Amino acid sequence: MKFGFLTSACLAVLLTACQTAGTASYSGDEPSAEGKLFGEYLAGSYANYLEDSDARSDYYSRAFARAENDIPLGRRAMTSALTAGDMNLARTLAIEINQKDPKEPMALMLLGEKAFKQGRNKQAQDLFNPATGDLTMGIAMGLMEGWSYVAANDLEKARETFRSVGGGAYFQNLADLQIAKAEALQGNNEAAKAAFKVAEENGQSAIETRLAKARFLHSIGEKDLALEELEAFSKQNGTFESGPVAAYIAALKSDEAIDGLLTPTQEASRALTEPAYQFFVANRARDAGEVFLRLALSLDPRHDKAVLWLGDLLDNTERSEEAMALYKAVPEDSHYIVSAKLAEANVHFSNEDDDKAVKVLESVNAKHPSFITREALGRARLIRENYAEALPIYDALVNSMSEEELKANTQPLYFRGICHEREKQWSKAEADFKRVLAIEPDNADALNYLGYTWVDRGENLTEAFDMIRKAVELEPNSGAITDSLGWAHYKLGQYQEAKKQLEDAVALSPSSATIIDHLGDVYWKLGRFREAGYQWERALEFDPTDEERANIKLKLKGQFDAVQKDLKVAP
């Protein structure tokens, strides 16, 4: 984009200047009111394009102040304030909008949320109650209104409100869970058990349902049943090593207390959290998902699941600094601390700050050692190509796994094979890859790695080619796997076929230094020397390994044969 370097502030200056250029002199005349409005609105739009939430909120709020009767603009300003995390500004704007349009749904929702949070349940209900054609806001208001009736001890009205939440089957199932929680909170034990059974059968929000039921069972003295059900659920889902399910199981086994029943406000926070990701973000409605998560955290700032989901949403929309601040705010005693630290490390990796990422992983593994933290640390070593240190981690992981566990998850075995191969322990690597393929005959990565290495070593060539071709069939859009097939043809002197495959591989992975380098090599073998040099120059731009960089520079100096002498390439 030609003007991509402009900040929102710079754009606002340019826009306001351009707006008045036809009528103002060049002696510094003030822009017109219309010019300022236009500039601030477009600056807000540009900030939205840049994912600059603070600037977006600032400019839209300024624009609305100049056009206070423009309700759609006011809603945009209100939404921007909310997604910038400025709840006070969002509520201030809601008051202004509500005075001009008493039926504007987002303003009603924000004002109702504040009243509910402060215990003014009747006022909240009056604000939530008006019918609205805005389905998203209607769902949020319906869930909070239902819990406001629970807070007011009007369970009949709460049930009625939850059952009337629109949005289809997903939200009806979510409403069933709210009814089960409400029955538990009101002490209706048999009704709660029946309602939890309904919620379990519909399968939505499975973890939240199990946790809520465990809290309920523990509160009525049935902790053994709570433990039994949680252990069965954990086993069915691959065994939780961290998080609230694991924490509840550990506490119940040690005869320690788990979280008690939550307040209506806390439960409303969870009701808003569940659909934020499982429905809205899953259906690419990220703005709605963020609004729900911001509301959830306003109701319960310590709901760390909402913190993590919001952080992930922000990180996936180029707002990694905001995401990092959320992850760092998760306290050490949180059930979600391991997930928060893994997410923090992932942000560091995305920002190419590998040293910080590894330090975070080493710290969390030292404090909360588990399979998942050790595996994350092992993968970090792989990313940094530190195979000597990754190998003992993966060795310990594989040796700790039963055959049943390995069948369910062959990745540690595959990664150990890579470490063995890179550490020149080929017989062990070969055994690991064969073991992976014995469990998963269609594992494209293992087929590719073993087949490629056999070709590279000049061994089992027929079987190797069959394996690589099968890998390409399984993963036709993988540049790395297509490259393997091309390079295998190259190693056997089949340069025309190698050229075809390597050109396809570059098209699939246009920023892979390794693949571009390989294409340069085959062009050289075909006598297309200028094109070869062009590809090698391009490969240097895409972060090749130190060894690749050194070899490419030699080839560019005309020492192609010297680089190739160790390759078993057909004459």
C-alpha positions in Angstrom: 0.0 0.0 0.0 1.6 3.3 -1.1 0.8 5.3 2.0 1.1 2.4 4.5 3.7 4.2 6.5 1.3 7.0 7.5 0.1 7.0 11.1 -3.5 7.7 11.9 -2.6 11.1 13.2 -0.8 12.0 10.0 -3.7 10.8 7.9 -6.1 13.0 9.9 -3.9 16.0 9.3 -3.8 15.3 5.5 -7.5 14.6 5.3 -8.5 17.8 7.1 -6.1 19.8 5.0 -7.4 18.3 1.8 -11.1 18.8 2.8 -10.6 22.6 3.0 -8.1 23.1 0.3 -10.8 24.5 -2.1 -11.9 27.3 0.2 -9.1 28.1 2.5 -5.9 29.9 1.8 -2.5 28.4 2.5 -1.8 30.7 5.4 -2.9 28.3 8.1 -6.7 28.8 8.1 -8.6 26.5 10.4 -10.4 23.6 8.7 -14.2 23.8 8.7 -16.2 21.8 11.2 -17.3 19.5 8.3 -13.6 19.0 7.4 -12.7 18.1 10.9 -15.5 15.6 11.1 -14.6 14.1 7.8 -10.9 13.8 8.8 -11.6 12.3 12.1 -14.0 9.7 10.7 -11.6 8.6 8.0 -8.7 8.6 10.5 -10.8 6.3 12.6 -11.5 4.1 9.6 -7.7 4.0 8.8 -6.9 3.1 12.4 -9.4 0.3 12.2 -7.6 -1.0 9.1 -4.3 -0.8 11.1 -5.9 -2.7 14.0 -5.0 0.4 16.2 -7.8 0.1 18.7 -6.9 3.1 20.8 -6.6 5.5 17.9 -9.8 4.0 16.4 -11.7 4.7 19.6 -10.2 8.2 19.9 -11.0 9.3 16.4 -14.5 7.9 16.2 -15.4 9.4 19.6 -14.2 12.8 18.4 -16.2 12.4 15.2 -19.3 11.5 17.2 -18.8 14.6 19.4 -19.1 16.7 16.2 -22.1 14.8 14.9 -23.9 13.9 18.1 -27.2 13.0 16.4 -25.5 10.4 14.1 -26.5 7.3 16.0 -24.7 4.8 13.7 -21.5 6.8 14.2 -22.2 6.8 17.9 -22.5 3.1 17.9 -19.2 2.8 16.1 -17.6 5.0 18.6 -19.1 3.0 21.5 -18.0 -0.3 20.0 -14.5 1.0 19.4 -14.2 2.2 23.0 -15.4 -1.2 24.2 -12.9 -3.1 22.1 -10.1 -0.7 23.1 -10.8 -1.8 26.7 -12.1 1.6 27.7 -15.4 0.6 29.4 -15.9 4.0 31.1 -15.8 5.8 27.7 -18.1 3.1 26.2 -20.6 3.7 29.0 -20.4 7.5 28.7 -21.2 7.2 25.0 -24.0 4.8 25.8 -25.6 7.4 28.1 -25.4 10.0 25.4 -26.8 7.7 22.7 -29.6 6.4 25.0 -30.8 10.0 25.6 -31.2 10.5 21.8 -32.3 7.0 20.9 -33.8 5.1 23.9 -34.0 1.9 21.9 -30.4 1.7 20.6 -29.5 -1.9 21.6 -25.8 -1.6 22.3 -26.4 1.4 24.5 -29.1 -0.5 26.4 -26.8 -3.5 26.7 -23.9 -1.5 28.2 -26.1 0.4 30.6 -27.9 -2.8 31.7 -24.6 -4.5 32.2 -23.4 -1.8 34.6 -26.7 -1.8 36.5 -26.5 -5.6 36.8 -22.9 -5.5 37.9 -23.8 -3.0 40.6 -26.7 -5.1 41.9 -29.5 -2.9 40.5 -31.3 -5.8 39.1 -34.7 -4.2 38.5 -33.1 -1.4 36.5 -31.0 -3.9 34.6 -34.1 -5.8 33.7 -35.9 -2.7 32.5 -32.9 -1.9 30.2 -32.4 -5.5 28.9 -36.1 -6.1 28.3 -37.0 -4.0 25.2 -37.3 -6.1 22.1 -34.5 -5.6 19.6 -33.9 -6.7 16.0 -30.1 -6.8 16.8 -29.8 -10.6 17.5 -26.2 -10.4 18.8 -27.0 -7.7 21.4 -30.3 -9.5 22.2 -28.4 -12.7 23.0 -26.0 -10.8 25.3 -28.9 -9.0 27.1 -30.9 -12.2 27.4 -28.1 -14.0 29.1 -27.4 -11.2 31.5 -31.1 -10.6 32.1 -31.6 -14.2 33.0 -28.9 -14.0 35.6 -30.3 -10.8 37.0 -33.5 -12.7 37.8 -31.5 -15.4 39.5 -29.8 -12.6 41.6 -33.2 -11.3 42.5 -34.3 -14.9 43.5 -36.9 -15.0 40.8 -36.0 -18.4 39.3 -39.2 -18.9 37.4 -38.6 -15.6 35.4 -34.9 -16.6 35.0 -35.9 -20.0 33.4 -38.4 -18.2 31.1 -35.8 -15.6 30.1 -33.0 -18.2 29.4 -35.4 -20.3 27.3 -36.4 -17.2 25.2 -32.8 -16.4 24.2 -32.7 -16.5 20.4 -29.9 -17.6 18.1 -30.8 -21.2 17.4 -29.8 -24.6 18.8 -26.3 -23.5 20.0 -27.8 -20.8 22.3 -30.7 -23.0 23.4 -28.2 -25.6 24.6 -26.2 -22.8 26.3 -29.4 -21.7 28.0 -30.0 -25.2 29.3 -26.6 -25.0 31.1 -27.6 -21.6 32.6 -30.8 -23.2 34.0 -28.8 -26.1 35.5 -26.4 -23.6 37.2 -29.3 -21.5 38.4 -31.1 -24.5 39.9 -27.9 -25.4 41.7 -27.4 -21.8 43.0 -31.0 -21.8 44.4 -30.5 -25.1 46.2 -32.9 -27.1 44.0 -30.6 -30.2 44.0 -32.8 -32.7 42.2 -33.8 -30.2 39.5 -30.1 -29.2 39.1 -29.1 -32.8 38.6 -31.8 -33.3 35.9 -30.8 -30.0 34.2 -27.1 -30.9 34.2 -28.0 -34.2 32.6 -29.7 -32.3 29.8 -26.8 -30.0 29.4 -24.3 -32.9 29.3 -26.3 -34.6 26.6 -26.4 -31.7 24.2 -22.6 -31.6 24.3 -22.1 -27.8 24.1 -19.6 -26.1 26.4 -18.6 -29.6 27.7 -15.7 -28.4 30.0 -17.7 -25.6 31.5 -20.7 -28.0 32.1 -18.4 -30.6 33.9 -16.8 -27.9 36.0 -20.1 -26.4 37.0 -21.5 -29.8 37.9 -18.4 -30.7 39.9 -18.8 -27.5 41.9 -22.4 -28.3 42.5 -21.8 -31.9 43.6 -19.0 -30.8 45.9 -21.3 -28.2 47.4 -23.9 -30.8 48.4 -21.3 -33.3 49.8 -21.0 -35.6 46.8 -17.3 -35.0 46.2 -16.6 -38.7 45.3 -19.1 -38.5 42.5 -17.6 -35.2 41.4 -14.1 -36.8 41.3 -15.4 -39.9 39.5 -17.1 -37.9 36.7 -14.2 -35.5 36.2 -11.7 -38.4 36.0 -13.9 -40.1 33.4 -14.2 -36.9 31.4 -10.5 -36.3 31.5 -9.7 -39.8 30.3 -12.2 -39.5 27.5 -10.4 -36.3 26.3 -6.8 -37.4 26.5 -6.2 -36.5 30.1 -6.0 -32.9 31.2 -2.5 -32.1 32.7 -3.2 -28.4 33.4 -6.2 -26.2 33.7 -9.2 -26.3 36.0 -10.2 -29.9 35.3 -6.8 -31.1 36.3 -6.8 -28.8 39.3 -10.2 -29.9 40.5 -9.2 -33.6 40.2 -5.9 -33.0 42.2 -7.8 -31.1 44.9 -10.6 -33.7 45.2 -8.0 -36.5 45.4 -6.2 -34.7 48.2 -9.5 -34.0 50.0 -9.1 -30.3 49.5 -11.7 -27.7 48.6 -12.4 -26.7 45.0 -14.1 -23.5 43.8 -17.5 -23.0 45.4 -20.7 -22.1 43.6 -20.3 -18.9 41.7 -22.3 -15.7 42.0 -24.9 -14.7 39.4 -22.5 -12.0 38.1 -19.6 -14.6 37.7 -22.0 -17.0 36.0 -23.1 -14.3 33.6 -19.5 -13.7 32.7 -19.1 -17.4 31.8 -22.3 -17.4 29.9 -20.9 -14.6 27.7 -17.5 -16.2 27.4 -18.6 -19.6 26.0 -20.2 -18.4 22.8 -17.5 -15.7 22.2 -15.1 -18.3 20.7 -17.2 -21.4 20.2 -19.8 -19.6 18.2 -18.9 -16.0 17.1 -15.2 -16.4 16.4 -15.7 -19.9 15.0 -18.1 -18.3 12.6 -15.7 -15.4 11.8 -17.7 -12.8 13.7 -14.6 -11.6 15.6 -16.0 -8.2 16.5 -19.0 -9.8 18.2 -16.7 -12.3 19.9 -14.5 -9.5 21.3 -17.5 -7.5 22.5 -18.8 -10.6 24.4 -15.3 -11.2 25.9 -14.9 -7.6 27.0 -18.3 -7.7 28.7 -17.4 -11.0 30.4 -14.2 -9.5 31.8 -16.1 -6.4 32.9 -18.4 -8.6 35.0 -15.6 -10.8 36.3 -12.0 -9.5 35.7 -10.6 -12.8 37.2 -12.3 -15.0 34.7 -8.9 -16.1 33.2 -10.5 -18.3 30.5 -12.0 -15.1 29.0 -8.5 -13.5 29.3 -6.9 -16.2 27.3 -9.5 -16.3 24.6 -9.4 -12.5 24.3 -5.6 -12.6 24.1 -5.8 -15.2 21.3 -8.3 -13.2 19.4 -6.1 -10.1 19.7 -3.0 -11.9 18.7 -4.7 -13.3 15.6 -5.7 -9.8 14.6 -2.2 -8.3 14.7 -2.6 -6.8 18.2 0.1 -8.9 19.9 1.1 -6.2 22.4 -2.4 -6.1 23.8 -2.5 -9.9 23.9 0.9 -10.1 25.7 -0.4 -7.6 28.4 -3.4 -9.9 29.0 -1.2 -13.1 29.3 1.2 -11.4 31.7 -1.7 -10.3 33.9 -2.8 -13.9 34.6 -1.8 -14.6 38.2 0.5 -17.5 39.2 -2.2 -19.2 41.2 -4.6 -19.2 38.2 -5.9 -22.6 36.9 -4.9 -21.2 33.5 -1.3 -20.1 34.2 0.3 -22.8 32.1 -1.9 -21.9 29.1 -1.1 -18.2 29.6 2.7 -18.9 29.7 2.5 -21.0 26.6 0.6 -18.3 24.8 3.1 -15.7 26.0 5.9 -17.8 24.6 4.1 -18.1 21.3 3.8 -14.3 21.0 7.6 -14.1 21.5 8.2 -16.6 18.8 5.9 -14.8 16.4 7.9 -11.6 17.2 11.1 -13.5 16.4 12.3 -13.1 20.0 13.2 -16.7 20.5 15.4 -16.2 23.5 12.6 -14.7 25.5 10.2 -17.4 24.4 12.6 -20.2 25.6 13.1 -18.5 28.9 9.3 -18.4 29.5 9.0 -22.1 28.5 11.9 -23.0 30.8 10.3 -21.1 33.7 6.9 -22.6 33.3 8.3 -26.1 32.9 10.3 -25.7 36.1 7.3 -24.5 38.1 4.6 -26.6 36.5 6.3 -29.6 34.9 4.0 -31.7 32.7 4.0 -33.5 29.3 2.7 -30.3 27.6 5.3 -28.0 29.1 8.2 -30.4 28.3 6.8 -30.9 24.7 6.6 -27.2 24.2 10.2 -26.8 25.4 11.3 -29.6 23.1 9.6 -27.9 20.2 11.3 -24.6 21.0 14.6 -26.4 20.8 13.6 -27.7 17.4 12.6 -24.3 16.2 16.1 -23.0 17.2 17.7 -26.1 15.5 19.2 -27.0 18.9 18.8 -30.8 18.3 21.3 -31.8 20.9 19.2 -30.3 23.7 15.9 -31.2 22.1 16.8 -34.9 21.9 16.9 -35.8 25.6 13.6 -34.0 26.1 11.9 -36.0 23.4 13.6 -39.2 24.5 12.1 -38.7 28.0 8.7 -37.9 26.5 8.6 -41.0 24.3 9.9 -43.3 27.1 7.2 -41.9 29.5 4.4 -42.8 27.0 2.5 -46.1 26.9 1.9 -47.8 23.6 -1.7 -46.6 23.8 -0.6 -43.0 24.3 1.9 -43.2 21.4 -0.9 -44.5 19.1 -2.9 -41.5 20.1 0.0 -39.0 19.6 3.0 -39.9 17.5 4.4 -36.4 17.3 7.0 -36.9 20.1 8.2 -40.0 18.3 8.4 -38.2 15.0 10.3 -35.2 16.5 12.7 -37.6 18.3 13.4 -39.1 14.9 14.3 -35.7 13.5 16.6 -35.1 16.4 18.3 -38.5 16.0 18.8 -37.8 12.2 20.2 -34.3 12.8 22.6 -35.7 15.4 23.8 -38.3 12.9 22.2 -41.2 14.7 20.6 -42.5 11.6 19.7 -46.1 12.7 17.8 -44.7 15.7 16.1 -42.1 13.5 15.1 -44.7 10.9 13.6 -46.9 13.7 11.6 -43.9 15.0 10.1 -43.0 11.5 9.3 -46.7 10.8 7.6 -46.9 14.2 5.5 -43.8 13.4 4.5 -45.3 10.0 3.6 -48.6 11.6 1.1 -46.7 13.8 0.0 -44.1 11.1 0.7 -45.4 7.6 -0.6 -42.2 6.1 1.5 -39.8 8.2 2.7 -37.6 5.3 5.5 -35.9 7.3 7.0 -39.3 8.3 6.7 -40.6 4.8 8.4 -37.6 3.4 11.2 -37.4 5.9 12.1 -41.1 5.7 11.7 -41.3 1.9 13.7 -38.1 1.4 16.5 -39.2 3.7 16.7 -42.6 2.0 17.1 -40.9 -1.4 19.7 -38.5 0.1 21.6 -41.6 1.4 21.1 -43.5 -1.9 19.2 -46.3 -0.1 15.9 -48.1 -0.8 15.3 -45.8 -3.8 12.2 -47.5 -5.1 10.5 -47.6 -1.8 11.7 -44.1 -1.0 10.1 -42.7 -4.2 6.9 -44.5 -3.5 6.8 -43.0 0.0 7.5 -39.4 -1.2 4.8 -39.7 -4.0 2.3 -40.9 -1.4 3.2 -38.0 0.8 2.6 -35.6 -2.1 -0.8 -37.3 -2.7 -1.7 -36.9 0.9 -0.5 -33.2 1.1 -0.6 -31.8 -2.4 -0.4 -28.2 -1.1 2.7 -28.7 0.9 5.7 -27.0 -0.7 8.2 -28.8 1.6 6.9 -32.3 0.5 6.7 -31.4 -3.2 10.3 -30.1 -2.8 11.3 -33.5 -1.5 10.0 -35.2 -4.6 11.8 -32.7 -6.8 15.0 -33.0 -4.9 14.8 -36.8 -5.1 14.6 -36.5 -8.9 17.5 -34.1 -8.8 19.7 -36.5 -6.8 19.1 -39.1 -9.4 20.0 -36.8 -12.3 16.4 -36.5 -13.5 16.6 -32.8 -14.0 13.6 -32.1 -16.2 11.3 -33.9 -13.8 13.1 -32.2 -10.9 12.5 -28.8 -12.5 8.8 -29.4 -12.8 8.4 -30.5 -9.2 10.6 -27.7 -7.8 8.8 -25.0 -9.7 5.6 -26.3 -8.2 7.2 -26.3 -4.7 8.3 -22.7 -5.0 4.8 -21.7 -6.1 3.4 -23.4 -3.0 6.1 -22.0 -0.6 7.4 -18.8 -2.3 9.4 -17.7 0.8 11.3 -20.9 1.5 15.1 -20.3 1.1 15.7 -24.1 0.9 13.2 -24.7 -1.9 14.3 -21.6 -3.9 18.0 -22.7 -3.5 17.1 -26.2 -4.9 15.4 -24.6 -7.9 18.5 -22.6 -8.6 20.6 -25.8 -8.5 18.4 -27.6 -11.1 18.4 -24.5 -13.4 22.2 -24.6 -13.2 22.2 -28.3 -14.1 20.0 -27.5 -17.1 22.4 -24.8 -18.3 20.1 -21.9 -17.3 22.9 -20.1 -15.4 21.4 -16.6 -15.2 18.1 -18.0 -13.8 20.1 -20.1 -11.4 21.9 -17.0 -10.1 18.6 -15.1 -9.8 17.1 -17.9 -7.6 20.2 -18.1 -5.4 20.1 -14.3 -4.9 16.4 -14.6 -4.0 17.1 -17.4 -1.5 19.4 -15.2 0.4 16.5 -12.8 1.1 14.5 -15.5 2.9 16.6 -16.3 6.0 18.5 -19.4 4.9 20.4 -21.4 7.5 24.0 -20.5 8.1 25.1 -23.6 6.1 22.7 -22.7 3.2 23.9 -19.1 3.2 27.6 -20.1 3.0 26.9 -22.6 0.1 24.8 -20.2 -1.8 27.5 -17.5 -1.7 30.0 -20.1 -3.0 27.7 -21.0 -5.9 27.3 -17.3 -6.7 31.1 -17.1 -6.9 31.1 -19.9 -9.5 32.0 -22.7 -7.1 28.9 -24.8 -7.8 30.8 -28.1 -8.3 32.7 -27.6 -5.0 29.4 -27.3 -3.1 28.0 -30.3 -5.0 30.9 -32.7 -4.4 29.5 -34.1 -1.2 26.1 -34.7 -2.8 25.5 -38.1 -4.3 24.2 -36.6 -7.5 24.1 -38.7 -10.7 26.5 -37.5 -13.3 
